[in-house]
Amino acid sequence: MAVRDEKTCPWPFMCMLEGNAMPREQLTRPLPATEVDHARLFRLDGNKYVVLGAGGGIGEHVTRTIVGLGGRVLGADIDAEALAGVAGSVGMPSVVADATTESGMKLVAEAARAEFGTINGYIDVIGQMHRRGIAEYSLADWDLDFRTNLGHAFFSALVLAPLVEHGSIVHVSSVVASRGGLTAPGYGPAKAALQVWVKQLAAEHGSRGVRVNAVAPGLFLSPRYVAAGRSTADSRAHASRPLLGRLGQPHEIAAAIVFLLTPAAGYITGTTIPVEGGALSRDATGIDGP
């Protein structure tokens, strides 16, 4: 991708993505529609990203979507076999590492620096729900939930965020962050903390053109959901909750994540976008149904 001259660049945001940030005084005039390169609003041509958890599920879909939009990816995952399969399929470099540990995240950062130098962003899809009733829930369980669902967000902020230049960071939260539940006492609080961490990082990095957001999926057809072997009745009940009358597909969650990487999302930062088929908009009082 050619770098445009900052004196003549008709699209300030794309100039910044290309490492040619314009003076702030030149960002104060509204851009006429004829000066916006609309064909590139949803493109990632030449941009470089790290995907944490690229070996399967949402992470694999995110990886393939980025590549499909012209971007380049360094994939990271703890599952060497799964990661190798995705990497070989899309022709991406990869690193096997446990990104929930400080040492593992440092390995990822070293690989990113060696492969790309600087990056345009990273996507962190790591997380896991630990089911246990609150009566049996211990401090060790609480620590495990926060380490599994939040620790990697802290480690990545230390070693990956400094590599990002004029780009976008996206974390994966959950709609559970906004409500109570009976089966996983620590998952919602950990994801709620992640959403506030996103705001903290957005405040920290906004002045240098780096946006930070999260996507909060509702219940969707994730590998874990499918592997649970639910009954037909349970599956129908779950599918009836979203206003769309079905559960989401992994690629639909990934598409929302990748949208936040594109120039089209250039004025979105510090927020969490729910992707839940309208489930949160359904009547919660019981008035609409028996």
C-alpha positions in Angstrom: 0.0 0.0 0.0 1.4 3.3 -1.0 1.9 6.0 1.7 0.2 9.2 0.8 1.7 12.6 1.3 0.2 14.3 4.4 -0.1 17.6 2.6 -2.4 16.2 0.0 -4.0 13.2 1.7 -7.8 13.4 1.2 -8.5 10.9 4.0 -6.8 11.7 7.4 -7.8 8.5 9.1 -6.4 6.3 6.3 -3.2 8.4 6.4 -2.9 7.6 10.1 -3.4 3.9 9.4 -0.6 4.1 6.9 1.8 5.6 9.4 1.5 9.1 8.1 -0.5 10.9 10.8 -1.7 14.4 9.9 -1.5 17.4 12.2 -4.6 17.8 14.4 -5.5 21.1 12.8 -6.0 19.4 9.5 -8.6 17.0 11.2 -11.0 19.7 12.1 -12.8 20.2 8.7 -15.6 17.9 7.6 -14.6 15.7 4.7 -16.8 16.1 1.7 -18.3 12.8 0.5 -16.2 13.1 -2.7 -13.0 13.1 -0.7 -13.7 9.8 1.2 -12.4 6.6 -0.3 -15.6 4.7 0.4 -14.3 1.5 -1.3 -11.7 1.2 1.4 -13.9 1.9 4.5 -14.2 -1.9 5.2 -10.8 -3.0 3.9 -7.7 -3.9 5.9 -5.2 -4.1 3.0 -1.6 -4.4 4.2 -2.5 -4.0 7.9 -0.9 -6.4 10.4 -2.6 -7.9 13.4 -2.1 -10.5 16.1 -5.0 -12.8 17.0 -4.8 -14.4 20.4 -6.7 -17.6 20.3 -6.5 -18.1 16.5 -6.6 -21.9 16.6 -10.4 -22.3 16.5 -13.8 -20.8 17.3 -14.2 -17.1 17.0 -10.4 -16.6 16.7 -10.2 -18.7 13.6 -13.1 -16.8 12.1 -11.5 -13.5 12.9 -8.3 -14.6 11.4 -9.9 -15.7 8.1 -12.0 -12.6 7.9 -9.0 -10.3 8.4 -7.1 -12.2 5.7 -10.2 -12.0 3.4 -10.1 -8.2 3.8 -6.5 -8.0 2.8 -4.9 -8.0 6.2 -2.0 -10.0 7.6 -2.2 -12.1 10.8 0.2 -13.6 13.3 -1.8 -16.3 15.0 -1.2 -17.3 18.6 -2.8 -20.2 20.5 -1.9 -22.8 23.2 -3.1 -25.6 20.9 -0.2 -26.3 18.5 -2.1 -28.8 16.3 -5.2 -26.5 15.8 -3.1 -23.5 15.3 -1.0 -25.3 12.7 -4.1 -26.2 10.8 -5.4 -22.6 10.6 -1.9 -21.2 9.8 -1.3 -23.6 7.0 -4.7 -22.9 5.5 -4.3 -19.1 5.3 -0.6 -19.0 5.0 0.1 -17.0 8.2 3.0 -17.0 10.7 2.1 -18.4 14.1 3.4 -18.8 17.6 2.4 -21.5 20.1 2.1 -19.8 23.5 -0.1 -19.7 26.6 -1.2 -16.0 26.4 -2.9 -16.3 29.9 0.7 -16.1 31.3 3.1 -13.3 31.3 5.9 -15.4 29.8 3.5 -16.6 27.1 2.4 -13.1 26.2 6.0 -12.0 25.9 6.6 -14.9 23.5 3.7 -13.5 21.4 5.1 -10.0 21.5 8.6 -11.1 20.5 7.1 -13.1 17.5 5.0 -10.1 16.5 8.0 -7.8 16.6 10.2 -10.2 14.7 7.5 -10.8 12.0 6.0 -7.3 11.6 8.0 -4.8 13.7 4.9 -2.7 14.5 1.3 -3.8 14.2 -2.1 -2.2 13.4 -3.8 -4.0 16.3 -4.5 -7.2 18.1 -7.6 -9.2 18.9 -8.0 -11.1 22.1 -10.7 -13.8 22.1 -9.4 -15.7 25.1 -11.9 -16.6 27.9 -13.7 -19.4 29.6 -16.7 -19.9 31.9 -16.2 -22.0 35.0 -19.5 -23.4 36.1 -20.1 -23.8 39.8 -22.8 -22.9 42.2 -22.0 -19.9 44.5 -22.4 -22.1 47.6 -19.4 -24.2 46.4 -17.5 -21.2 44.9 -14.2 -20.5 46.5 -11.6 -17.7 46.5 -9.4 -20.0 44.3 -12.3 -20.2 41.8 -12.6 -16.4 41.9 -8.9 -16.1 41.2 -9.1 -18.6 38.4 -12.0 -16.7 36.7 -10.2 -13.4 36.8 -6.9 -14.9 35.7 -8.5 -16.8 32.8 -10.8 -14.0 31.6 -8.8 -10.8 32.5 -5.1 -11.6 33.1 -4.3 -11.9 29.4 -5.9 -8.5 28.8 -3.5 -7.0 31.3 -0.4 -8.8 29.9 -1.3 -7.9 26.3 -1.6 -4.2 27.4 1.9 -4.3 28.7 3.7 -5.9 25.8 1.5 -5.8 22.7 -0.2 -2.5 23.0 3.1 -0.6 22.7 3.6 -2.2 19.3 0.3 -0.9 17.9 0.5 2.2 15.7 -2.6 4.1 14.6 -4.8 1.0 14.8 -7.3 -0.9 16.9 -7.4 -3.3 19.8 -10.5 -5.6 20.3 -11.3 -7.8 23.3 -14.1 -10.3 23.6 -16.4 -9.8 26.6 -19.9 -11.3 27.1 -23.5 -10.1 27.7 -23.2 -11.9 31.0 -21.1 -8.9 32.2 -24.3 -6.9 32.4 -26.5 -9.3 34.4 -26.5 -11.8 37.3 -26.5 -15.5 36.8 -26.8 -18.7 38.8 -24.2 -21.0 37.3 -20.9 -19.1 37.0 -20.5 -16.5 39.8 -17.1 -15.2 38.6 -17.5 -15.0 34.9 -19.8 -12.0 34.7 -17.7 -9.9 37.2 -14.5 -10.8 35.3 -16.0 -9.8 32.0 -17.5 -6.6 33.5 -14.0 -5.7 34.7 -12.7 -6.4 31.2 -15.1 -3.8 29.8 -13.8 -1.2 32.2 -10.3 -2.2 31.3 -11.2 -1.5 27.7 -12.2 2.1 28.7 -8.9 2.5 30.6 -6.9 1.4 27.6 -8.9 3.6 25.3 -8.1 6.6 27.5 -4.4 5.7 27.6 -3.9 5.2 23.9 -6.5 7.4 22.2 -4.1 10.4 21.9 -1.8 8.4 19.6 -4.6 7.2 17.3 -5.2 3.7 18.9 -8.8 2.7 19.5 -9.7 0.0 22.1 -13.1 -1.7 22.1 -14.9 -4.9 23.0 -17.5 -7.1 21.6 -20.0 -8.9 23.9 -21.5 -12.0 22.4 -24.7 -13.5 23.6 -25.3 -17.2 23.4 -24.1 -18.5 20.0 -23.1 -21.7 18.3 -19.6 -21.9 19.7 -17.6 -25.1 19.7 -18.1 -25.4 23.5 -21.9 -24.9 23.1 -22.2 -27.5 20.3 -19.9 -30.0 22.2 -22.1 -29.9 25.3 -24.6 -32.2 23.6 -27.7 -30.3 24.7 -31.2 -31.8 24.2 -33.4 -30.6 21.4 -35.8 -29.0 23.9 -32.9 -27.0 25.5 -31.6 -25.9 22.1 -35.0 -24.7 21.0 -35.5 -22.9 24.3 -32.1 -21.1 23.9 -32.9 -20.2 20.3 -36.2 -18.7 21.3 -34.6 -16.0 23.4 -33.0 -13.8 20.8 -35.5 -11.6 18.8 -34.1 -13.2 15.6 -35.3 -16.6 16.8 -32.0 -18.4 16.5 -28.5 -18.5 18.0 -25.7 -16.6 16.4 -23.0 -18.1 14.2 -19.3 -17.7 15.1 -18.6 -15.8 11.9 -21.2 -13.2 12.9 -19.4 -12.5 16.1 -16.1 -12.4 14.2 -17.5 -10.0 11.7 -18.4 -7.5 14.4 -14.9 -7.8 15.8 -13.3 -7.2 12.5 -15.6 -4.2 11.8 -14.0 -2.5 14.7 -10.6 -2.9 13.0 -11.7 -1.1 9.9 -11.6 2.6 8.9 -15.4 2.4 9.0 -15.1 2.2 12.8 -12.6 5.1 13.0 -14.6 7.1 15.6 -15.5 4.2 17.9 -13.4 3.7 21.0 -13.8 2.8 24.7 -17.1 0.9 24.1 -18.5 -2.6 24.2 -20.8 -3.7 21.4 -23.3 -6.4 22.2 -23.9 -9.0 19.4 -26.7 -11.1 20.7 -29.5 -11.2 18.2 -31.7 -8.9 20.2 -31.9 -11.1 23.3 -31.1 -8.1 25.6 -34.0 -6.2 24.0 -36.6 -8.8 24.8 -39.2 -8.1 27.5 -37.8 -9.1 30.9 -41.0 -8.5 32.9 -43.0 -11.4 31.5 -45.8 -9.2 30.2 -45.2 -10.3 26.7 -45.6 -14.0 27.4 -47.3 -16.5 29.7 
